[in-house]
Amino acid sequence: MSLLRPCAAVFALLAAVAPTLPAQTAAVQDLPLTAEQRQQLVGVYSVAPPDAQAPAARVRVFEQDGALLAAFNDNAPTRLLSQGDNVFRPEAAADFEVAFTLVDGRARKVSITSPGGVMTGVLVETAPDAIPPFVSPTSGPLYDEIARLDAALFDAAFVACDAQKWDAFLADDVEFYHDRGGFTQGRAVKAPADCPREQGVARRLVEGSLEVFPIQGYGAVERGTHCFLQQGGATPGIAQFVHLWAKGDDGWKVARILSFDHRPDSAGLCPKP
């Protein structure tokens, strides 16, 4: 279903209470907006259909890469093309018109005019990050930062074999779930007792497996597949992992660790030692 096109039943009701608007034939303009102008409109709006028995719809307006976007209920987002005076046309539905009413520098009301009629709504959430922008899980600043932390964390455990460095990465209430070792918590979560470097063991990521996802207002989730290479040509071990990273005043800390699916690398996914 296209953005800003709710179910057919809703617009059948709209058609019954409002006249049909003329079809839009001219190309839709998109006037430039400042960042401040976009932020005035960001938020979540509750829009009431004409039928009082029908549930209200939610229109989510957010900013991404310098553009203003909107999503109607659970539909995919589309750009809002500025027509001036806080009036917009959705890129995916140019015959619709979305108009905002500002009060004290903040949009408080919205009206959506379609060929079938008009719906009106009010702002219910004002947070600028009501809809977080899409972040690629395999590239970008957050990915680079967590990838760097991942490398430093395992360097402390597998190369430097430095317990203090390892502990500095962990939250005080860290929880560690291991498919073979079970559950440990807090300061009981320790780096390997025998220095892996001295045992000829190296940890390597499977190429392309690392993914990082933002957790709004908290931090990030990291997941991937890593290998444990051994000198002497033995079959490497392979496992999956998930780290929950919390970002606080003292920087990034690992709050939860899941390490599971440990097995020999019979599929040959691991890099060569």
Secondary structure, DSSP 8 states (H G I E B T S, - for coil): --TT---HHHHHHHHHHS-------S--------HHHHHTT-EEEEEE-SSTTS--EEEEEEEETTEEEEEETTS--EEEEEEETTEEEETT-TT-EEEEEEETTEEEEEEEEETTEEEEEEEEE--TTSS-----TTSSHHHHHHHHHHHHHHHHHHTS--HHHHHHTEEEEEEEEETTTEEEEGGG----SS-TGGGTEEEEE-TT--EEEEETTTEEEEEEEEEEEETTS---EEEEEEEEEEEETTEEEEEEEEEEEEEE-TT--S---
